[in-house]
C-alpha cells in the first residue's frame, strides 16, 4: 500500500516537473496558490519523501524473481 502511494506521488511530481520543463508552468503551485504556500510545500515534501522511500524498491527482491546471488 505504501509503495503504491509513493509511486503515485512520484508520478504527480514527475508530471509537474515535466510541465515545468516543457511549459515553464508549475501545476502544484498553480493549484495550491504559489510555490511558497504551505499546501504546495507539503506536497513538494511528500513527493521528496516518496522518492526517498522508492529508493528502497531498487534493493528489494520481487516475489517469484530468482536472486542473482543464487
C-alpha positions in Angstrom: 0.0 0.0 0.0 2.8 2.4 1.0 4.7 1.5 -2.2 1.7 2.4 -4.4 1.1 5.7 -2.6 4.8 6.6 -3.0 4.7 5.8 -6.7 1.5 7.8 -7.2 3.1 10.8 -5.6 6.2 10.3 -7.7 4.1 10.2 -10.8 2.4 13.5 -9.8 5.9 15.0 -9.1 7.2 13.8 -12.4 4.3 15.2 -14.3 4.7 18.5 -12.5 8.4 18.6 -13.3 7.6 17.8 -16.9 5.2 20.7 -17.1 7.9 23.0 -15.5 10.5 21.8 -18.0 8.4 21.9 -21.2 5.9 24.7 -20.5 7.5 26.6 -17.6 4.3 26.0 -15.6 4.2 24.6 -12.1 0.9 22.8 -11.7 1.2 22.3 -8.0 1.9 26.0 -7.4 -1.0 26.9 -9.6 -3.4 24.7 -7.8 -2.2 25.5 -4.3 -1.6 29.2 -4.5 2.1 29.6 -5.3 5.4 27.7 -4.5 5.7 29.3 -1.1 2.2 28.3 0.0 2.0 25.8 2.9 0.0 23.3 0.9 2.5 23.5 -2.0 5.4 23.0 0.3 3.6 20.0 1.9 3.1 18.4 -1.5 6.7 19.0 -2.5 7.9 17.5 0.7 5.6 14.4 0.3 7.0 13.9 -3.2 10.5 14.1 -1.9 9.8 11.6 0.9 8.2 9.3 -1.7 11.3 9.5 -3.8 13.4 8.5 -0.8 11.1 5.7 0.0 11.2 4.4 -3.6 14.9 4.1 -3.4 14.3 1.0 -1.3 12.3 -0.5 -4.2 15.6 -0.8 -6.1 17.1 -3.0 -3.5 14.1 -5.3 -2.7 13.7 -8.7 -4.2 10.4 -9.3 -6.0 8.3 -12.3 -5.3 8.9 -15.1 -7.9 12.1 -13.5 -9.2 15.2 -15.5 -8.7 18.0 -13.9 -6.8 21.2 -13.0 -8.7 23.3 -14.4 -5.9 21.9 -17.9 -6.1 
